[in-house]
Amino acid sequence: MKPFQYATALSPAGARELAGEDGAYLAGGNDLLALMKEYLVEPRILVNIKSLPGLNRVKPGAKVWTLGAGVTVAELEDHEGVKKVFPGLQQAAAEVGSRQIRNVATLGGNLAQHSRCWYYRHRDILCLKRGGDTCYARHGENKYHSLFTGNTCISPVVSNLSVALTALEATVLVQRGDEQKRMTLKELYARAWDNPTAHNSLEPGDLILAVEIPVRGGSSAYLQASEKSAFDWALVSCAVAGRVKGGTITGARIVLGAVSPMPYEAAAANDSLEGKSLDAETAARAADLVLARAHAQAQNGYKIPIARALIQRSLLQLKAQS
């Protein structure tokens, strides 16, 4: 780890000014410090943002809930209001790492974390995502990699919360320069779809301030499959949201995680559910549409049947909640 400066910010604008173009923001630090130890990032200054006003608050509302970027994953897991209004988000939070990690990991950090691809994380390998010319996973160890991508890199997004928040049609509030910008979750990760070196669409110095979730009167669910029963990354995850009344679903959103550089959804699958009776047959048809363009690598074809099962189970869980 190279030497760095350290400062505490008291306002978003102050944090942005301190960080400049070559600093980094420190909250939980789970991902950042690991990257620094491996010399994958070398910030000139670490800006402590834990004291920024409002970043650690959950603000319920009749139309919109606002979650500060500094809210810990454990607080989302334990919050009774979140569990009642956005059960899929609470379920996603409960699957992040261990309880010890969730106690310090933050919402903003979970959304902004870097790739977990072992080729990217290896200090001696200059892969495509680090500015090289080869995605070594394509013809190497790709058991945990993407089924969908818009570029040569097949490293998937691993943020549980991004998958649930995409299904909930959340908006991310970002401090960019002197202004605050709102981005959908799709916009937050869109650059990673097209650009192999990008982890998300954040620019140097951008700071996630909060996430806003609209209250739409429906419900949500999240499921994931992992190799271990606890404290493990998802092999595949699935979040769904929608309104089910009298067995009929409207406003459906199906989102997959760990299969693409961004939370993945297919508009055709969502549209196929609109106004339909939510049963096993309808759920199976939607799953087929989500996975229609899946492209398996040599070692990750197993993800397709897992994704199909998770989609069907999460949709039927949505029905059970109605």
N, C-alpha and C positions, 0 to 999 in steps of 0.2 A: 504494500500500500504506500502510495506516494504522500508526502506531506501536503496538508491542506489547511486553509483558514476555517474558522468557525464563527458564526454570528447568529443571534436570535432576532427574528423579525417580529414586529408588533403590529403590522398591517400588511394586507396583500400587496399593495403598491410598494411598500418598503421591502418585502420579501423579493419581489420581482427586481427591484433596483439592486439589492445586494447580490442576487444570484447572477445577474448579467446574462451573458451568453454561454459561460463556461462553468457555472456553479450548479449545485444540485440541492434539492429540498430534502430535509430530514424530518421524518415523523416516526414511524415504527422502525424503519431502517432494515427490515428483514432482507429485502432484495438488494437495496443500494449498497450496504456494507459488504455483502458477499461479492458483488460486482467489483467493488473497489479492491478487495483483497486479491482478486484474480487479475487485477490490472485491466479489466474490461472497460471500466470507465475511470477517468482521472479528473474529478472536479477540482477546480481551483479553490472553491469555498463550499462548505456545507452550511446551508441556511436552515436553522431550527424553526419550524413552523408550528410547533405544538402550542405556542402561546397566542396564535392568531385568534381574535375574537370570533366566536360563532362556529369555528371549524369542528368543535367537538359536540355539537348539539343536534338532536333529532327534533324537528319542528313539525308536529302533525298539523293538518289543515283539512278543511271540508273538501277542497278541490285539488290541492297539491300538498304533498309532504316534501319537506326539504331536509336532506341528510348532509351534514357537514362532512367535508372530506377527511377530517381528523377523527371522526367517529370510528371506534375500533370495531373489528369484525365480531368480537365477543359481545359488544353492546348491541349490535344488530341481531345477533343470535338470541340474546336474552330479552329483548324489548317486546313486551306483551302486545303493544300496539302494532308493531311491525308484523308480529306473528299472526295477528288477527286480520289486518288489512292486506298485507303482502306476504302470505305464507311461503310463496316460492322463494322470495328473497331471504327469509329467515332460514329456510331449509338449505339454501346455497351457502349462507354464512356458516352454518353448523358443520359444513363439510370442508372448510378451509383448514388445512394443517392440523396441528394439535391445539388443545386449549391454551397452552402457553403461548403459542404463536398468535392465536386469535386475540389474546389479551393485549398485544402490542401492535399487531397489524392493523392498518387503517383502510378505510374505504378507498381513499384516493390512491394509496399505494398499491392496493390490490388491482385497481384498474390500470395503473401505469406501469406495472412490472414488466420486465424484459423477458425475452424468450427463454425457455428452459431446455432448448435443444442442446444436447451434450456436445455437439460440434461447435456451436456458438459459444458455449461456456468453457470450452477447453482453451487455455491460454496459448497453447502452441499451434492452434489450427486457425488459419485465416479463411474462414468460410465465407460464403456469399453474403450472409447477413452482416458480417464484420468488414465488408468491403473487398473480399476476395472475388474470385470468378467461378467458384464451384459450390453447389449445394451438395455436400458430402453425404447427406442423409438420403438423397434420391437413390444412390446405388450402394448405400451402406446400411447402418443400423437405423431403420425407420419404423420400428414397432409402435412408437408413440406419436407419429407424425400425421400430417393432414390428409384428408380425403378430398378436400376442395381447396383450390388456391388460384389466384389470378396472376401469379408470377412463378419464377423458378424455385424460390424458397418454399419448403413444405413445413416449416416450423409453425405449430398451432398456437393460438391464444389459450392461456391456461387460467385466466381469471374466472372463478366461479361466479362472482358478483356481476361481471359484465354480461353473462348469459341470462341471468335472471332479470337484470335491469333492462336488457334489450327487449325481452318479452313483455315487460311492464311499460314499454315506450317511455322510458326515462330520458331526461335531458341533463347533460353535464355542464356546469358553469365553470368556465376557465378564465383565469386572469391572463390576458395576452397583452403585453405592453402596458399601456395606460388604460386599456379597456377591458370589459368583461364580455366574454363571448359564450353563447349557448350552442352546444353541439349535441345532436342525437348520438346514441351509442354507435349507430352505424357510421356516422361521421367521425367519431372518436377513433375508430379503427380502420377507416376506409383506406388510408395510405398504406397500411400493412398488406392489404389485398393486392395492390399494384406494385409496391416498391419492396424489393427483397431486403433492404437494409433498415426498413422501418418496423417498429414494434407497435406503433399507433400513429395518430395524426398530430400529436403534440409537437410544437416547435420548441427550440431551445429557450429556456426561461419560462415556458408556460407553466402555470400552477393551477391544478384542479382545486376549486373552492368548495363545491357542493354538488349534490345530485338532486334533481327535482323529479318526483314521481307523481303523475296525475292519478287521481282517485276515479276509477271508471266503474265502480260498483260490481266488478266481477271477482274472480279469484285467480289463483296462480299455484303452480307446483313446480318442484325441481327434483330431479333424480340424477344420480351419477353412478357409473360403474368404475370401480378401482381394483387393482390387484390385491390390495390389503383392505380390511374392513374399516380401518381408521388411519388417520395421519398419512394420507397418500394422495397423489395427484389423480385427477379423473382420467380414465382411458377415453371415456365419452361422457358428456353430460347433456342434459336436456331440460329446458325450462319451457313451460307453457303458461299462457294466460288467456282469459276470455270470460264470457258470461254464459252460464248454462241455466236455462229456465225451462222447466217441464221436459228435460232431457234434450233440449235443442240448444246448440251452441252458436253464439254470435261473437264477432270481434276477436276471433282466435289468432293467437301468435304462437308459433312453434320455433324454438331456437336451440341449436346444437352448439356445444362447446368442445374444445380439444380436437376438433376435426378440420379447422380452417384457421387462417391468420386473423380472422375476426369472428365474432359470434355469427353463426351461419343460419340463415333461414331462406325458405323458398316461398315466394308470394303465391305460387300456384297451390301449394299445400294449404296455406292459410285460407285462400279463397275457396278451396274445395270443401271446407268445413262450414262455411257461412250458411246459417239457417238449417243445418242438417241435424238429424237425430244423432247424438253422440253415442255410438256403440262400438263394439270391437271391429266390425267391418269398416265403418267410417274411419276409425283411427288407423287401421291398417292401410287403407287407401291413401290417407294423408302421409303416412310414413314412407310409402313408396314414392310419392311425389317429392318429398324432401330429399330422398337419397337417389333420385333419378340420375343426377350428374356426378355421383361419387366416383372417384378414381382411386382405386387401391394401389398402394405400393407393394413391394415384394413381401413385407412383413406385417402390414397393418390392415389386411383385408378383414380380419376378425372384427374390426370396428363397425362394419356395416350391419351385421345382424344385431350387435349390441345396441347400436343407434336405433334400429327399427323397434326393438323391444322397449327401449326407454321412451320413445315417442308414444307408443301405444299405451304403456303403463301410466305415463304422466297425464295423458289426455283422459284416461279413465279415472285417474285420481282426481282430476278437475271435476269430473261428473259427480264423483262421490262427495265432494265438498259442497255441492249445490243443495 
